[in-house]
Amino acid sequence: MFVARVAQRLPENVPGVFFVDDSCIDCDACRQIAPAVFARSPRLGQSYVAAQPASATAEARALMAVVACPTASIGTSPKRPVGAATSAFPERLEDDVYYCGWHAEASYGAASYLIVRSRGNLLVDSPRAARPLYDRVDALGGVRTMVLSHRDDVADHAAFARRYGCERVMHAADAGALPIERRVTADVPIALDDELTIIPVPGHTRGSIALLYREKFLFTGDHLWLDEDDLRLDMGRGVCWYSWAEQLRSLERLRDFRFQWVLPGHGRRFRAASAAAMGAALDETIARLANKRAR
Ligand code: SF4
């Protein structure tokens, strides 16, 4: 399962037990999970080991990155056991919201999330189907609903649907021939219940949707994220497959909602100090991207 190749280790890796090989797809998962160990090489456009773990805690985080890596690009030599790391996901972020780890190559290493609720758990996008993750999700109560933000991040949705019998929810414009139980056709916000709202955010794809939970957590798929380098909210014109003008309008419409977290598929998560602070960050992003449009 975890088979990074020593012979293919990148020259940037510092000497030591952990290494990254040349199959890295630059998904950023390892750098978010273990920033003390992994960094990005601008020359390669790939991750490498910038510092070997200097403590037991740092090593545990690095082993979680081994598990999360979608391409098995991170290795250890001599081999370190990953048993504890496989049980570390889903990892709680805040309240009842968890980060799933176990990124899937089929969704280019996008992040996925689990909301643990007494009325039935909800997966946002698809992690990699893996026995240790199933076991942990089982212990947390399984999955009743799976919301798929857009067509790129569906990965192992079919395996999760088979295992849990969960209802998949997706916008019809992105669902295509996928066997989706509930297709959203409206282009206006739709309440799934009193805590969850689907917000259409066309732009990256025609059928992109965001999911708002308890007016605190906004799951954004590939619509909006925190930029790794300048630590500001951002969107990607270079990865906009449908309409940049629509994506900018979708961004502006998010100002109608209150939330404190942005939880993306790709890019960094962002927790603002308050909903007002998130609003200010959104305003700055809207103005900055509008200026870019004007140039
Ligand atoms: S998690 Fe794996 S694929 Fe993603 S950036 Fe790190 S080494 Fe590369």
Residues whose N, C-alpha, C, O or C-beta is under 5 A from the ligand:
A	BS01	SF4	V20 C24 I25 D26 C27 D28 A29 C30 S47 A65 C69 P70 T71 S73 I74
